[in-house]
Amino acid sequence: MNFKREEYKKIAQKIFSIDSPSGFTNEITEVLKKWFEEMDYTYTISNNGTIKVSIKGESSKKKIALSAHIDTLGLMVRSIKSDGKLALTKIGSPLIPSLDGEYVRIKTRKNNIYEGTILSLSPSVHVYEDAEKLPRDIDHMEVRIDEKVFTENDVRKLGIENGDYVCIHPKFEITDKGFLKSRFIDDKACASLLLYLLKDKKEMKISFAYDTDIYFTCYEEIGHGASSIEPMDEFVVLDMGCIGKDLAGNEYSVSICAKDSSGPYDYELTTKMIQIAQENHLSYAVDIFPYYASDIRSAREAGLDFKGALIGPGVHASHGMERTHMEAIENTYRLLLGYLTKK
Ligand SMILES: [Zn+2]
C-alpha cells in the first residue's frame, strides 16, 4: 500500500497551523468536526472534548481503540506587569529556554488576538550585563506585546487578562528532504496520521479486522487525555517516540515503547507490534522512555481494563524545537495498518 506523502502533508499543514494548547482545543475540534462531516464519518464528543470516531470492523469479537492527542504545550498569562509585559505560567512542560525569542499569539476571552514575543527579563546585550547568563526559566521570561503599551492599564484596555492563553508559534515546515520540523510534532504528527488513516480507509476501501474507536484526546499534555474514553480490549496510543542517550529510536523509524515512567506496556500487545513491524520489514526500534507517560496511563487511572501499547515516530528534541522525518511517519503508518488489518 502506497503512503501518499503529499496527502499527509496537506492534512498536517492544516492541523499544525491551529493553536491548541491543553484546555484550549475548541478551534481544532471545529476543524475536525467539519472534516468528519465532509468525509461522512459520524463522531461523538465527550464533555471534556474527547472526539471519537467509531469504525465497524469485520468482527466484533474484540474492541480496539486508537488515540492521538490534539492538545499541545502552551502558556498562559499569569499576571500583567506594571510596564505592560506579561508574566507567564506553563501549560504542560515546554522546554522554557528553547522559547527565548519565540513569537506568540495571545488569545483573549473576548476572541481578540494579539501578537508578541517571548524574551528574557534581560533581553538586550547593549543594556544588561547578564543578558546571556540570566536563567531562561518561566520566572525570568516574559511576553513583549506588539501593541503600544506602557502600563498594566494599557494592556487591560486591550482586553488582555490573567488566564488568557498564550499560544506558541508552531513553526511548521516539511523540507524538500522530508524532514518535518515544528514545535508540536508531539502529537500533531500522529493526530494528522489518524486523519490520513480515515481518508485512506475511504479512498482505498481498507477494512479493519475488528471494531475500532479512534480518539482525539485534548488533555494528554497535562495527564488526563484518555480519562473519558469507553471500554475496549486493546488500546494503541500513537504518540512521539523518544530519541537520545542510549535509546535505539531515531527520526526515520517507528518507536515501540516497552516501558515508560508508568511501567511496562502490555507484553503480549507490544510483542505483537514488534512481530508486525518485522513481518512488514519496517524500520523500528523498541525502547524504554525514561521520562514519559501517555494516554495509556490516564485510561488506566480512569479504571479501564485493557491491553495497552504505544507506537509513534521518533521525535528529536521533544518539547523543544522538534524534528522527525517522513520515513518515521510512514513506518508508523505501516505498523498501524498492519495491526488494524491483522486477524
Ligand atoms: Zn505527546
Residues whose N, C-alpha, C, O or C-beta is under 5 A from the ligand:
A	BS01	ZN	D186 D187 D239 M240
